[in-house]
């Protein structure tokens, strides 16, 4: 009975979940999993922490790139489409 309830719960969560933006998570999870494994056989906890840090780092980089990008000037035509 527990197996059926578990399978139904997993199926419900899988159908309700939105697709995740995994940018930074996979790399962080791999590094965190290895570090957690060697630091006391806590690979899963290390992978979770690494994923969280990887996502945070990717967001910070995206914000920095967005901040550094020059703002488009409203009166300027797009590059390559200047008036002749």
MIPA-618785 format. One record per atom (N, C-alpha, C): residue number from 1; chain; x, y, z. Coordinates in Angstrom, 3 decimals, m for minus. Layout:
<midos>
MIDO  resi  chain         x         y         z
MIDO   NUM      A         X         Y         Z
...
</midos>
This chain:
<midos>
MIDO  resi  chain         x         y         z
MIDO     1      A     0.817    m1.190     0.000
MIDO     1      A     0.000     0.000     0.000
MIDO     1      A     0.866     1.262     0.000
MIDO     2      A     1.978     1.215     0.748
MIDO     2      A     2.870     2.363     0.778
MIDO     2      A     3.486     2.615    m0.596
MIDO     3      A     3.781     1.546    m1.318
MIDO     3      A     4.388     1.685    m2.641
MIDO     3      A     3.446     2.390    m3.601
MIDO     4      A     2.182     2.031    m3.566
MIDO     4      A     1.198     2.656    m4.458
MIDO     4      A     1.026     4.126    m4.108
MIDO     5      A     0.948     4.426    m2.823
MIDO     5      A     0.804     5.817    m2.401
MIDO     5      A     2.028     6.640    m2.796
MIDO     6      A     3.207     6.062    m2.660
MIDO     6      A     4.428     6.757    m3.035
MIDO     6      A     4.467     7.018    m4.535
MIDO     7      A     4.116     6.019    m5.331
MIDO     7      A     4.106     6.191    m6.778
MIDO     7      A     3.089     7.239    m7.214
MIDO     8      A     1.927     7.254    m6.593
MIDO     8      A     0.926     8.267    m6.923
MIDO     8      A     1.405     9.668    m6.547
MIDO     9      A     2.063     9.784    m5.402
MIDO     9      A     2.573    11.089    m4.985
MIDO     9      A     3.662    11.582    m5.934
MIDO    10      A     4.547    10.696    m6.331
MIDO    10      A     5.611    11.073    m7.262
MIDO    10      A     5.018    11.462    m8.609
MIDO    11      A     4.046    10.721    m9.089
MIDO    11      A     3.410    11.043   m10.374
MIDO    11      A     2.701    12.395   m10.308
MIDO    12      A     2.030    12.681    m9.204
MIDO    12      A     1.329    13.958    m9.055
MIDO    12      A     2.328    15.115    m9.038
MIDO    13      A     3.432    14.944    m8.337
MIDO    13      A     4.444    16.003    m8.290
MIDO    13      A     5.118    16.199    m9.642
MIDO    14      A     5.341    15.116   m10.350
MIDO    14      A     5.981    15.223   m11.661
MIDO    14      A     5.081    15.951   m12.654
MIDO    15      A     3.804    15.721   m12.589
MIDO    15      A     2.878    16.382   m13.502
MIDO    15      A     2.666    17.839   m13.139
MIDO    16      A     2.753    18.169   m11.861
MIDO    16      A     2.496    19.531   m11.405
MIDO    16      A     3.733    20.418   m11.485
MIDO    17      A     4.900    19.834   m11.607
MIDO    17      A     6.144    20.613   m11.583
MIDO    17      A     6.334    21.387   m12.882
MIDO    18      A     6.830    22.592   m12.743
MIDO    18      A     7.194    23.400   m13.909
MIDO    18      A     8.612    23.034   m14.334
MIDO    19      A     8.929    23.189   m15.599
MIDO    19      A    10.300    22.902   m16.006
MIDO    19      A    11.268    23.859   m15.319
MIDO    20      A    12.354    23.325   m14.830
MIDO    20      A    13.315    24.124   m14.079
MIDO    20      A    14.386    24.672   m14.997
MIDO    21      A    14.857    25.840   m14.666
MIDO    21      A    15.996    26.415   m15.370
MIDO    21      A    17.237    25.962   m14.622
MIDO    22      A    17.933    24.987   m15.195
MIDO    22      A    19.021    24.317   m14.489
MIDO    22      A    20.372    24.966   m14.726
MIDO    23      A    20.403    26.192   m15.195
MIDO    23      A    21.672    26.836   m15.485
MIDO    23      A    22.475    26.974   m14.185
MIDO    24      A    23.601    26.353   m14.143
MIDO    24      A    24.468    26.406   m12.975
MIDO    24      A    24.237    25.280   m11.993
MIDO    25      A    23.070    24.674   m12.024
MIDO    25      A    22.729    23.642   m11.048
MIDO    25      A    23.505    22.350   m11.289
MIDO    26      A    23.596    21.927   m12.517
MIDO    26      A    24.242    20.644   m12.799
MIDO    26      A    25.720    20.648   m12.437
MIDO    27      A    26.393    21.703   m12.816
MIDO    27      A    27.823    21.803   m12.510
MIDO    27      A    28.032    21.897   m10.998
MIDO    28      A    27.228    22.704   m10.324
MIDO    28      A    27.337    22.850    m8.871
MIDO    28      A    27.000    21.567    m8.147
MIDO    29      A    26.004    20.840    m8.651
MIDO    29      A    25.619    19.577    m8.013
MIDO    29      A    26.721    18.535    m8.161
MIDO    30      A    27.371    18.510    m9.310
MIDO    30      A    28.461    17.546    m9.497
MIDO    30      A    29.618    17.844    m8.552
MIDO    31      A    30.013    19.098    m8.488
MIDO    31      A    31.121    19.474    m7.604
MIDO    31      A    30.729    19.274    m6.146
MIDO    32      A    29.529    19.686    m5.787
MIDO    32      A    29.072    19.534    m4.402
MIDO    32      A    28.912    18.083    m4.001
MIDO    33      A    28.464    17.256    m4.919
MIDO    33      A    28.311    15.835    m4.618
MIDO    33      A    29.640    15.161    m4.348
MIDO    34      A    30.636    15.486    m5.152
MIDO    34      A    31.969    14.912    m4.935
MIDO    34      A    32.551    15.426    m3.623
MIDO    35      A    32.433    16.724    m3.385
MIDO    35      A    32.964    17.292    m2.144
MIDO    35      A    32.250    16.710    m0.925
MIDO    36      A    30.923    16.572    m1.013
MIDO    36      A    30.168    15.993     0.100
MIDO    36      A    30.523    14.542     0.345
MIDO    37      A    30.780    13.805    m0.717
MIDO    37      A    31.152    12.406    m0.571
MIDO    37      A    32.471    12.266     0.186
MIDO    38      A    33.443    13.082    m0.178
MIDO    38      A    34.744    13.000     0.474
MIDO    38      A    34.743    13.644     1.857
MIDO    39      A    33.775    14.457     2.153
MIDO    39      A    33.705    15.122     3.456
MIDO    39      A    32.711    14.418     4.367
MIDO    40      A    32.714    13.121     4.390
MIDO    40      A    31.882    12.406     5.343
MIDO    40      A    30.741    11.638     4.722
MIDO    41      A    30.857    11.239     3.476
MIDO    41      A    29.833    10.428     2.814
MIDO    41      A    28.463    11.110     2.798
MIDO    42      A    28.456    12.396     2.504
MIDO    42      A    27.207    13.155     2.390
MIDO    42      A    27.083    13.705     0.974
MIDO    43      A    27.165    12.816    m0.003
MIDO    43      A    27.135    13.225    m1.399
MIDO    43      A    25.842    13.887    m1.808
MIDO    44      A    24.716    13.381    m1.320
MIDO    44      A    23.411    13.945    m1.697
MIDO    44      A    23.266    15.350    m1.127
MIDO    45      A    23.645    15.529     0.122
MIDO    45      A    23.559    16.862     0.724
MIDO    45      A    24.499    17.835     0.017
MIDO    46      A    25.675    17.356    m0.345
MIDO    46      A    26.611    18.200    m1.083
MIDO    46      A    26.074    18.579    m2.444
MIDO    47      A    25.408    17.631    m3.111
MIDO    47      A    24.822    17.921    m4.425
MIDO    47      A    23.708    18.957    m4.314
MIDO    48      A    22.906    18.861    m3.279
MIDO    48      A    21.823    19.836    m3.075
MIDO    48      A    22.407    21.221    m2.822
MIDO    49      A    23.394    21.291    m1.943
MIDO    49      A    24.017    22.579    m1.645
MIDO    49      A    24.740    23.125    m2.876
MIDO    50      A    25.414    22.260    m3.621
MIDO    50      A    26.110    22.697    m4.824
MIDO    50      A    25.158    23.219    m5.880
MIDO    51      A    24.024    22.585    m6.012
MIDO    51      A    23.015    23.041    m6.966
MIDO    51      A    22.502    24.422    m6.571
MIDO    52      A    22.212    24.598    m5.291
MIDO    52      A    21.720    25.894    m4.817
MIDO    52      A    22.760    26.987    m5.060
MIDO    53      A    24.018    26.693    m4.764
MIDO    53      A    25.071    27.688    m4.985
MIDO    53      A    25.266    27.946    m6.480
MIDO    54      A    25.211    26.904    m7.295
MIDO    54      A    25.366    27.077    m8.734
MIDO    54      A    24.284    27.956    m9.326
MIDO    55      A    23.046    27.769    m8.883
MIDO    55      A    21.933    28.608    m9.356
MIDO    55      A    22.148    30.059    m8.938
MIDO    56      A    22.568    30.249    m7.681
MIDO    56      A    22.814    31.597    m7.175
MIDO    56      A    23.906    32.286    m7.994
MIDO    57      A    24.981    31.563    m8.241
MIDO    57      A    26.104    32.128    m8.990
MIDO    57      A    25.693    32.461   m10.429
MIDO    58      A    24.909    31.602   m11.067
MIDO    58      A    24.447    31.851   m12.435
MIDO    58      A    23.543    33.084   m12.493
MIDO    59      A    22.692    33.246   m11.502
MIDO    59      A    21.824    34.434   m11.467
MIDO    59      A    22.635    35.710   m11.289
MIDO    60      A    23.630    35.656   m10.417
MIDO    60      A    24.475    36.827   m10.204
MIDO    60      A    25.216    37.196   m11.489
MIDO    61      A    25.722    36.211   m12.210
MIDO    61      A    26.406    36.487   m13.471
MIDO    61      A    25.443    37.075   m14.495
MIDO    62      A    24.227    36.562   m14.550
MIDO    62      A    23.236    37.084   m15.497
MIDO    62      A    22.891    38.531   m15.165
MIDO    63      A    22.741    38.837   m13.883
MIDO    63      A    22.459    40.220   m13.482
MIDO    63      A    23.618    41.135   m13.841
MIDO    64      A    24.840    40.662   m13.610
MIDO    64      A    26.014    41.471   m13.917
MIDO    64      A    26.108    41.736   m15.414
MIDO    65      A    25.853    40.738   m16.241
MIDO    65      A    25.892    40.925   m17.691
MIDO    65      A    24.795    41.868   m18.143
MIDO    66      A    23.626    41.771   m17.526
MIDO    66      A    22.516    42.643   m17.876
MIDO    66      A    22.832    44.079   m17.475
MIDO    67      A    23.477    44.247   m16.341
MIDO    67      A    23.827    45.575   m15.851
MIDO    67      A    24.908    46.205   m16.726
MIDO    68      A    25.874    45.396   m17.185
MIDO    68      A    26.987    45.904   m17.976
MIDO    68      A    26.619    46.183   m19.426
MIDO    69      A    25.539    45.583   m19.917
MIDO    69      A    25.146    45.767   m21.317
MIDO    69      A    24.710    47.217   m21.530
MIDO    70      A    25.153    47.845   m22.629
MIDO    70      A    24.742    49.232   m22.882
MIDO    70      A    23.244    49.294   m23.185
MIDO    71      A    22.635    50.325   m22.660
MIDO    71      A    21.199    50.513   m22.886
MIDO    71      A    20.964    50.968   m24.314
MIDO    72      A    19.926    50.459   m24.919
MIDO    72      A    19.587    50.840   m26.293
MIDO    72      A    19.053    52.269   m26.285
MIDO    73      A    19.535    53.062   m27.207
MIDO    73      A    19.067    54.433   m27.301
MIDO    73      A    17.836    54.454   m28.196
MIDO    74      A    16.749    55.099   m27.774
MIDO    74      A    15.486    55.019   m28.513
MIDO    74      A    15.532    55.647   m29.902
MIDO    75      A    16.359    56.655   m30.161
MIDO    75      A    16.371    57.331   m31.463
MIDO    75      A    17.357    56.720   m32.444
MIDO    76      A    18.107    55.721   m32.027
MIDO    76      A    19.098    55.095   m32.888
MIDO    76      A    18.503    53.871   m33.588
MIDO    77      A    18.673    53.756   m34.906
MIDO    77      A    18.200    52.537   m35.598
MIDO    77      A    19.077    51.356   m35.236
MIDO    78      A    18.597    50.146   m35.395
MIDO    78      A    19.424    48.967   m35.121
MIDO    78      A    20.670    48.948   m35.989
MIDO    79      A    21.700    48.304   m35.504
MIDO    79      A    22.962    48.254   m36.241
MIDO    79      A    22.760    47.634   m37.621
MIDO    80      A    23.363    48.247   m38.619
MIDO    80      A    23.255    47.746   m39.985
MIDO    80      A    22.061    48.293   m40.734
MIDO    81      A    21.226    49.075   m40.072
MIDO    81      A    20.029    49.620   m40.729
MIDO    81      A    20.019    51.152   m40.676
MIDO    82      A    21.181    51.743   m40.802
MIDO    82      A    21.263    53.204   m40.785
MIDO    82      A    20.658    53.763   m42.069
MIDO    83      A    20.231    55.005   m41.988
MIDO    83      A    19.697    55.674   m43.175
MIDO    83      A    20.833    55.983   m44.130
MIDO    84      A    20.578    55.833   m45.411
MIDO    84      A    21.597    56.116   m46.433
MIDO    84      A    21.519    57.539   m46.880
</midos>
